[in-house]
């Protein structure tokens, strides 16, 4: 590769970089593809097996359209749904109080879900089960 090609490549990388609202630098091409369809099949199975158990503890899996995980993930090219499966505390949105159990926030829900075997990222997004990662 000659110098001009290398300069062109670096400019291309720099154009696709951006700074998020927290001041972190991101390169769009380095994002992980989030396999929503694959995880959807797992979530269907998980709901059949553990939905009642999780609800008694005060948490559930939601198909969430929050944009925060977009920092880390991009969706499959043919997937028009920009959403993620996240573990969240069951609460009353109007009053922000737990409906079941004694969970004070989503982080406690994440901890209970992890004890059951779900693999979650820092946003509570499901990325695996037991020792197997889906991404």
C-alpha positions as CSV (number, residue, x, y, z in Angstrom):
1,X,0.0,0.0,0.0
2,X,1.4,3.4,-1.0
3,X,1.3,6.5,1.2
4,X,-1.7,8.0,-0.6
5,X,-3.7,4.8,-0.1
6,X,-2.8,4.7,3.5
7,X,-3.8,8.4,4.0
8,X,-7.1,7.7,2.2
9,X,-7.8,4.7,4.4
10,X,-7.1,6.7,7.6
11,X,-9.4,9.5,6.4
12,X,-12.2,7.0,5.8
13,X,-11.8,5.6,9.3
14,X,-11.8,9.0,10.8
15,X,-15.0,10.0,9.0
16,X,-16.9,7.0,10.4
17,X,-15.7,7.8,14.0
18,X,-17.9,9.8,16.4
19,X,-18.0,10.9,20.0
20,X,-21.1,9.8,22.0
21,X,-23.0,11.8,24.6
22,X,-20.6,10.5,27.3
23,X,-17.5,11.7,25.4
24,X,-16.4,8.2,24.3
25,X,-14.9,7.8,20.8
26,X,-16.5,5.1,18.6
27,X,-15.7,3.6,15.3
28,X,-18.9,2.4,13.5
29,X,-17.3,-0.5,11.8
30,X,-16.1,-2.0,15.1
31,X,-19.6,-2.5,16.5
32,X,-20.8,-6.0,17.3
33,X,-23.7,-7.3,15.3
34,X,-26.7,-8.0,17.6
35,X,-28.4,-11.1,16.4
36,X,-32.0,-10.2,17.4
37,X,-33.7,-13.0,15.5
38,X,-31.4,-15.7,17.1
39,X,-31.8,-14.2,20.6
40,X,-35.6,-14.0,20.0
41,X,-35.8,-17.7,19.7
42,X,-33.9,-18.2,22.9
43,X,-36.1,-15.7,24.7
44,X,-39.2,-17.6,23.6
45,X,-37.7,-20.7,25.1
46,X,-36.6,-18.9,28.3
47,X,-40.0,-17.4,28.8
48,X,-41.6,-20.8,28.7
49,X,-39.2,-22.2,31.2
50,X,-38.5,-19.3,33.6
51,X,-41.0,-16.5,33.1
52,X,-43.0,-17.2,36.3
53,X,-39.8,-17.8,38.4
54,X,-38.3,-14.5,37.2
55,X,-41.6,-12.6,37.8
56,X,-41.7,-13.9,41.4
57,X,-38.2,-12.4,41.9
58,X,-39.4,-9.1,40.4
59,X,-37.8,-9.0,36.9
60,X,-38.5,-9.9,33.3
61,X,-37.1,-9.8,29.8
62,X,-38.3,-7.0,27.6
63,X,-38.0,-6.2,24.0
64,X,-36.6,-2.7,24.5
65,X,-36.1,0.0,21.9
66,X,-33.6,2.0,24.0
67,X,-30.9,3.6,21.9
68,X,-28.1,3.3,24.5
69,X,-26.8,-0.1,23.3
70,X,-26.4,1.4,19.9
71,X,-23.0,2.6,21.2
72,X,-21.8,-1.0,21.2
73,X,-24.1,-2.9,18.7
74,X,-25.5,-2.7,15.2
75,X,-28.3,-4.9,13.9
76,X,-28.2,-7.5,11.2
77,X,-28.6,-5.8,7.8
78,X,-32.0,-7.5,7.2
79,X,-33.4,-6.6,10.6
80,X,-35.5,-3.5,10.5
81,X,-36.2,-3.6,14.3
82,X,-33.8,-1.6,16.2
83,X,-34.3,-3.1,19.6
84,X,-32.7,-5.3,22.1
85,X,-33.7,-7.9,24.7
86,X,-33.0,-6.5,28.1
87,X,-33.5,-7.6,31.7
88,X,-35.5,-5.0,33.7
89,X,-37.1,-4.8,37.1
90,X,-40.9,-5.2,37.0
91,X,-42.2,-1.8,38.2
92,X,-45.0,0.6,37.9
93,X,-43.7,3.2,35.5
94,X,-45.9,6.0,36.9
95,X,-44.6,5.5,40.4
96,X,-41.3,3.9,39.8
97,X,-42.0,1.3,42.4
98,X,-41.3,-2.5,42.2
99,X,-44.4,-4.5,41.5
100,X,-43.1,-7.8,42.8
101,X,-40.2,-8.7,45.0
102,X,-38.0,-6.1,46.7
103,X,-35.8,-5.0,43.8
104,X,-34.8,-1.3,44.0
105,X,-33.4,-1.0,40.4
106,X,-32.6,-2.8,37.2
107,X,-29.1,-3.6,38.4
108,X,-30.5,-5.9,41.1
109,X,-32.7,-7.5,38.4
110,X,-29.5,-8.0,36.3
111,X,-27.8,-9.8,39.2
112,X,-30.7,-12.2,39.7
113,X,-30.8,-12.9,36.0
114,X,-27.1,-13.7,35.9
115,X,-27.5,-16.1,38.8
116,X,-30.0,-18.0,36.7
117,X,-27.6,-18.2,33.8
118,X,-28.2,-15.3,31.6
119,X,-25.2,-13.5,30.2
120,X,-25.8,-9.7,30.2
121,X,-23.7,-6.8,29.1
122,X,-23.3,-3.5,31.0
123,X,-26.7,-2.3,29.7
124,X,-28.6,-5.4,30.8
125,X,-28.8,-6.6,27.2
126,X,-29.0,-10.4,26.8
127,X,-25.9,-11.6,25.0
128,X,-25.7,-15.3,26.1
129,X,-26.9,-18.2,28.2
130,X,-24.7,-20.0,30.7
131,X,-21.3,-20.3,29.0
132,X,-22.5,-19.7,25.4
133,X,-22.4,-16.2,23.9
134,X,-24.9,-15.4,21.1
135,X,-22.8,-12.6,19.6
